[in-house]
Each structure stands twice: as structure tokens, then as C-alpha cells.
Amino acid sequence: LATAVLLYWFTWGTYLAYGLAFDFFLRVLAGSCLSPIGRIACILAKCIGNKPRVGRPKQFASLCGFTFSLLGSIFYILPFSGCNVVGSVFFGMLACATGMEGFLDFCVGCFIFKR
């Protein structure tokens, strides 16, 4: 994700944001079957020995990721002052949730789904 932030600052980050939103959209539709990032994650998880988790809580978490990345992408293209900051806040919240999933094995979307 740090690489994604650096790419946004130095190159064509808006397109990267759209790509992330599209990837989450594909995950909502068909799980990690259609998602390029999801496929890579499944392959890496199998190499490490972790079993990928699937199901409705993960699909809801993907929907949350799609919502945050779509809102972030929309705010990046709005012509008003400060919209880039709002878009960055949405992507920052997405990065925090992703970090919690990766490092702490705590899925925020799954937690919200179960409540």
C-alpha cells in the first residue's frame, strides 16, 4: 500500500485508485476468482500455507472496500478544493482496515457483518 501511495504522488495514482475500486468490484461479484489482486493473494496464501477464507463476511468486507475505494476515487476527480484530502482519508481508512487484516488477522468488514 505504501507503494500505491508513492505511485499516486509521483505518477498516475488516480488510475491506480480506479483500478483498486474495479478490483474490489470484481471481488464483490465473484470472490477472488475474477479479481487479479485476489488471485495473486490466493496463490501467495497457498505458498505460505494459509488457507484462504471465503464466504459472505468476506464478500461484505469486499463491498466495504469497494465503497471506500470508489468514494476515494470520486473525491480525487472532483474539482473542489480539499477533495484530494477527503479522497486520501478514504484510502487511509481502507489502508488501516487492510493493515489490520494482514498484520493482526482482524477483518473489520467481517466484524461489522457479524454484528
N, C-alpha and C positions, 0 to 999 in steps of 0.2 A: 504494500500500500504506500510505503514511503517512496517507492519508485514511481508509483502513479502520481503522487503529489509533485514530485520533481518534474515528471514529464508534463504535467499541467502547467507548471510555472515556466518551463523553458521551451515547450513546443506546442503541440496541438491538443491540449488537455481537455478541451470541450468535447472533442470527438471521442476521447477516451471515456469521458463521463457518459456519453450516449451509448458507447459500446458496453459499458458496465450495466446500464439500465436495460439494454437489449438482452444481455446475458441473464440477468435476473428474470426478465420476462419469459425467456425460454425455460428457465428452471421452474417457474410457476406453471407453465403449460405442460411440461413433460418430465419434470425432475431433471436429473443431471444427464439424461440421455441426449438431449439436443444442445445443452449448454457446453461450449468449448472449455470454459474455466471449470465447470463441474466435472467434465470428463477427465481433465488433467488432474483434478483433486482426487477423483476415484482411483486413478492409476497410481498416484503417489501414495494414497492411503493403503492400497493393497501391497505396495512395495515395502512400506513401513510395517505393515502387519495390522493396521487398524481396520476395523470393519465399518464401512460407510453406513450411516443411519439414514433411513428413508421413512416416509410416512407423512401424514397430514400436518404434524407440528413443524416438520422441516419445510413443507410446502408453504405453510403460513409464514415461516421465517423468510422464505424467499420472496413472498409477497410483500413483507415489510421492507426487505432490501430493495425490491423493485420500486416501492413507493418513495423511499428515501433517495435512491439514485435518480429517479425521474424528477422529483422535486428539485434536487440539486442541479440537475441538468437544465431544467426550465429556468431556474433563477440565474444560471450562468448566461443565458441568452437574453434576458430582459434588459432593456436599455436604461433602467433607472439606476441612480447612484446607490451603492451599497448592496445591490443584488448579488454581486460576486461573493460578498461576505456571507450572505444568507445561504447561498449555494454551498459555500465551503463549510458552513456549520452543519448542513445536512450530511455532507460527505464525512465530516468529522465524527458525527454521531454514528454513521454507518461504520466507520473505521473502528470506533470504540466497541461496537457490538461484535464486529468481526474479530477483533483482538481478544475479546472475552471468550469467544467461541474457540479460537485457535490456541490460546495460551492457558485458559482456565477451564476449558471444556464446559462452558456455561453458555447455552443458547438462549439469548434474550427473547427471540421470537417464540421459541418453544415454551419458555416460562410464561409468556403472555397468553399463548394459546391454551395452556393448561388451566389458567385462572378463569 
